[in-house]
Amino acid sequence: MKLVVKEIINGDTAVSTDDGDIVFQKINQAFQENQIVELDFQGIYIMTTAFLNAAIGQLYSLYTSEQLNTMLKLVNVADDDRVLFKKVVERAKEFFLNKKGFENSANHAMYGC
């Protein structure tokens, strides 16, 4: 299944977590139907890690890296945006591997407890 980000979010800027959530839901729905997803970023000119965390990062809460490497293909990603993808994927893997530890660290940093 081919999903075109620009069509899903009705625009060429992938910046909001709300838009990322919509993309995540489309990807997850396709995965639930055992479909391989080609996620096409053609025509996306601005992208943020907030969008990518919502669209891609939260997939790591449901699927392994191996599953995602098999089921999700990213196409037409601008060279500048590849760095953002790498950061999001690394953070998501770390977070979901040790979610409790991250929550404890965040609580300690924010509230001193």
Backbone bond lengths (Angstrom), bond angles and torsions (degrees), N, CA, C in turn:
res aa  C-N    CA-C-N  psi(-1)  N-CA   C-N-CA  omega(-1)  CA-C   N-CA-C  phi
1 M - - - 1.453 - - 1.521 108.35 -
2 K 1.315 115.58 132.49 1.461 120.52 177.17 1.520 109.02 -100.36
3 L 1.339 115.51 125.94 1.456 121.98 175.75 1.527 107.84 -115.51
4 V 1.311 116.08 122.83 1.463 121.75 -179.56 1.526 107.58 -100.20
5 V 1.320 115.48 113.34 1.468 121.12 -174.91 1.525 111.23 -56.65
6 K 1.314 117.00 -44.70 1.467 121.15 -177.83 1.530 111.56 -57.40
7 E 1.326 116.66 -37.49 1.466 120.72 179.28 1.531 111.28 -74.69
8 I 1.316 116.50 -36.87 1.466 120.29 -178.33 1.526 110.82 -66.20
9 I 1.348 115.86 -42.58 1.462 119.55 -175.19 1.531 112.16 -95.69
10 N 1.320 116.79 -0.70 1.470 122.36 179.65 1.525 112.49 54.64
11 G 1.317 116.59 46.63 1.456 120.18 178.21 1.512 111.61 179.76
12 D 1.331 115.36 177.41 1.462 120.31 -177.47 1.527 113.75 -109.87
13 T 1.339 116.22 10.67 1.463 120.30 176.52 1.522 109.22 -121.73
14 A 1.319 115.40 115.88 1.466 122.05 -179.26 1.524 107.82 -101.05
15 V 1.333 115.01 86.59 1.464 119.05 -172.47 1.530 114.45 -124.35
16 S 1.309 118.53 -26.46 1.465 118.93 -172.54 1.525 112.35 -95.09
17 T 1.319 114.57 151.23 1.469 119.27 176.12 1.525 110.66 -68.73
18 D 1.324 117.31 -30.10 1.470 120.03 177.48 1.528 110.82 -61.63
19 D 1.330 116.47 -45.09 1.463 120.03 176.76 1.532 110.47 -64.85
20 G 1.324 116.06 -39.59 1.465 119.95 177.49 1.512 111.87 -61.36
21 D 1.322 116.71 -39.50 1.470 120.64 177.78 1.527 111.66 -62.77
22 I 1.321 116.53 -38.29 1.463 120.05 178.87 1.533 109.78 -64.53
23 V 1.323 116.36 -43.46 1.467 120.34 178.32 1.532 109.90 -63.79
24 F 1.328 116.77 -44.25 1.466 120.98 177.09 1.521 111.38 -55.39
25 Q 1.319 116.75 -46.68 1.465 120.68 -178.61 1.527 111.43 -61.78
26 K 1.331 117.25 -39.88 1.470 121.17 178.48 1.536 110.54 -65.12
27 I 1.327 115.88 -43.75 1.471 119.94 179.03 1.519 109.86 -63.53
28 N 1.317 116.78 -49.12 1.456 121.35 -177.49 1.523 111.55 -61.37
29 Q 1.324 116.71 -40.19 1.464 120.47 177.96 1.536 110.23 -60.80
30 A 1.317 116.93 -43.80 1.467 120.75 178.94 1.528 110.66 -63.77
31 F 1.333 116.22 -41.49 1.465 119.95 177.89 1.528 110.83 -61.86
32 Q 1.318 116.75 -39.90 1.468 121.45 179.53 1.536 110.57 -61.23
33 E 1.333 115.46 -26.98 1.459 121.37 178.90 1.528 111.62 -95.25
34 N 1.342 115.81 15.48 1.476 123.63 178.77 1.526 112.95 58.51
35 Q 1.323 116.47 36.48 1.454 120.72 178.26 1.525 110.43 -103.04
36 I 1.304 115.30 141.72 1.462 121.07 171.62 1.523 106.43 -81.17
37 V 1.328 116.43 137.51 1.460 121.44 -175.69 1.525 109.83 -111.07
38 E 1.325 114.32 130.09 1.455 121.41 168.60 1.518 105.80 -103.92
39 L 1.330 115.91 110.40 1.459 121.61 -178.07 1.525 108.27 -96.20
40 D 1.329 116.00 112.80 1.460 122.71 -171.33 1.532 110.19 -101.63
41 F 1.335 115.38 122.99 1.458 121.85 -179.33 1.528 112.96 -102.38
42 Q 1.322 116.93 16.48 1.472 121.05 177.99 1.524 109.89 -56.21
43 G 1.342 116.41 129.89 1.455 121.07 176.85 1.512 115.02 85.10
44 I 1.327 117.94 1.88 1.468 120.57 175.47 1.526 107.36 -89.09
45 Y 1.324 117.00 120.20 1.453 121.55 -174.51 1.522 113.85 -103.77
46 I 1.308 116.68 -24.79 1.462 120.77 177.41 1.521 107.73 -132.74
47 M 1.332 115.94 132.69 1.457 120.70 179.02 1.529 108.37 -140.85
48 T 1.335 115.69 142.88 1.462 120.30 179.21 1.520 110.39 -120.22
49 T 1.324 114.97 161.57 1.463 119.13 176.16 1.524 110.73 -67.49
50 A 1.326 118.36 -27.84 1.467 120.50 177.26 1.527 109.84 -60.26
51 F 1.324 116.51 -45.79 1.463 121.07 177.12 1.534 110.07 -62.16
52 L 1.314 116.51 -48.08 1.466 120.34 -176.63 1.523 112.64 -66.44
53 N 1.320 117.21 -35.97 1.472 119.28 176.13 1.519 110.54 -59.84
54 A 1.329 115.90 -42.49 1.465 120.04 -179.67 1.527 111.50 -71.99
55 A 1.330 117.16 -42.62 1.462 121.25 -174.76 1.522 112.85 -77.59
56 I 1.325 117.03 -44.09 1.464 122.08 -172.49 1.523 111.88 -110.81
57 G 1.325 116.61 -45.43 1.462 120.92 -173.97 1.510 113.66 -56.02
58 Q 1.328 117.29 -43.44 1.463 118.59 -176.15 1.534 112.78 -72.76
59 L 1.332 117.82 -10.98 1.468 119.75 173.54 1.524 110.88 -61.58
60 Y 1.336 115.95 -29.34 1.466 120.94 -178.80 1.527 112.45 -70.21
61 S 1.329 117.32 -11.32 1.463 119.80 174.93 1.528 110.67 -79.72
62 L 1.329 116.59 -17.46 1.462 121.27 -175.71 1.524 114.02 -115.19
63 Y 1.325 116.32 -24.24 1.463 121.11 -172.87 1.521 110.29 -132.52
64 T 1.322 115.95 153.35 1.463 120.69 176.62 1.527 109.47 -81.57
65 S 1.319 115.29 164.86 1.463 120.21 176.38 1.526 110.50 -58.40
66 E 1.327 116.04 -40.60 1.457 120.62 -179.31 1.525 110.96 -62.64
67 Q 1.333 116.51 -43.43 1.464 119.90 178.37 1.530 110.40 -62.51
68 L 1.316 116.62 -44.80 1.464 120.32 -178.36 1.524 111.45 -66.80
69 N 1.323 116.91 -37.56 1.462 119.14 177.86 1.516 111.59 -63.00
70 T 1.309 116.57 -28.91 1.464 121.68 -179.92 1.526 111.82 -86.03
71 M 1.324 116.83 -39.41 1.465 121.35 -169.40 1.524 114.79 -95.54
72 L 1.334 118.11 -15.85 1.464 120.69 -174.95 1.522 110.25 -124.79
73 K 1.305 115.84 122.50 1.467 122.47 177.12 1.521 108.21 -117.55
74 L 1.325 115.98 127.01 1.458 121.27 179.18 1.520 108.68 -100.57
75 V 1.325 116.92 129.64 1.463 120.41 179.92 1.524 110.51 -130.09
76 N 1.319 113.64 155.35 1.472 122.00 178.72 1.525 112.61 57.33
77 V 1.323 115.75 41.62 1.463 121.38 175.95 1.529 107.39 -90.90
78 A 1.318 115.97 125.52 1.465 120.23 178.94 1.530 109.80 -62.60
79 D 1.325 115.91 145.56 1.463 120.68 -178.63 1.525 111.97 -53.99
80 D 1.336 116.97 -41.62 1.464 120.90 -179.43 1.533 111.64 -62.60
81 D 1.318 116.79 -30.86 1.465 120.80 -176.89 1.529 112.96 -81.84
82 R 1.312 118.08 -16.12 1.474 121.06 179.97 1.531 110.93 -59.69
83 V 1.321 116.48 -34.57 1.468 121.38 178.06 1.527 110.08 -63.17
84 L 1.333 116.53 -41.60 1.468 120.69 178.63 1.530 110.66 -62.43
85 F 1.327 116.60 -43.61 1.464 120.35 178.80 1.520 110.72 -59.24
86 K 1.315 115.97 -45.10 1.463 120.41 -178.54 1.528 110.66 -60.38
87 K 1.335 116.74 -45.15 1.468 120.81 179.32 1.526 111.45 -62.28
88 V 1.312 116.47 -45.07 1.464 121.01 -178.11 1.526 110.59 -63.59
89 V 1.318 116.62 -45.08 1.470 120.66 -178.93 1.527 110.50 -64.57
90 E 1.331 117.39 -44.95 1.466 120.15 179.31 1.527 111.22 -60.87
91 R 1.328 116.80 -45.40 1.464 120.61 179.86 1.520 111.59 -64.81
92 A 1.318 116.84 -41.94 1.467 120.47 -179.33 1.524 110.79 -63.85
93 K 1.318 116.71 -43.32 1.473 120.20 178.71 1.521 110.44 -60.57
94 E 1.322 116.22 -47.28 1.465 120.59 -180.00 1.521 110.98 -63.12
95 F 1.319 116.26 -45.63 1.461 120.67 -176.78 1.525 111.27 -62.08
96 F 1.316 117.42 -50.87 1.462 119.52 -175.39 1.522 112.73 -75.68
97 L 1.323 117.28 -18.55 1.456 120.65 173.56 1.521 110.46 -72.61
98 N 1.330 116.67 -35.55 1.461 121.60 -176.83 1.526 109.74 -136.34
99 K 1.325 116.47 57.43 1.463 121.78 -175.73 1.528 112.23 -59.89
100 K 1.314 117.86 -44.57 1.459 121.79 -178.93 1.530 111.03 -61.23
101 G 1.321 116.82 -42.20 1.464 120.91 178.85 1.518 112.15 -63.40
102 F 1.326 117.24 -40.37 1.463 121.11 177.55 1.520 110.84 -65.20
103 E 1.326 117.17 -42.11 1.465 120.45 179.57 1.526 110.42 -64.21
104 N 1.318 117.58 -42.05 1.464 120.86 178.38 1.524 110.88 -63.51
105 S 1.331 117.05 -42.98 1.468 121.38 179.34 1.523 110.41 -63.41
106 A 1.317 116.48 -42.71 1.472 120.13 -179.88 1.522 110.53 -65.47
107 N 1.311 117.38 -43.97 1.469 120.39 178.45 1.518 111.19 -62.23
108 H 1.302 116.34 -41.17 1.471 120.01 179.90 1.528 109.62 -64.73
109 A 1.321 117.37 -44.75 1.461 121.23 -178.41 1.529 111.56 -65.37
110 M 1.345 116.23 -39.10 1.458 119.45 -175.06 1.532 112.52 -85.91
111 Y 1.321 117.02 -37.61 1.469 119.73 -170.60 1.518 113.52 -119.00
112 G 1.328 116.51 -5.71 1.462 119.68 179.75 1.517 112.88 72.11
113 C 1.323 117.58 20.19 1.470 119.55 179.25 1.513 111.01 -126.11
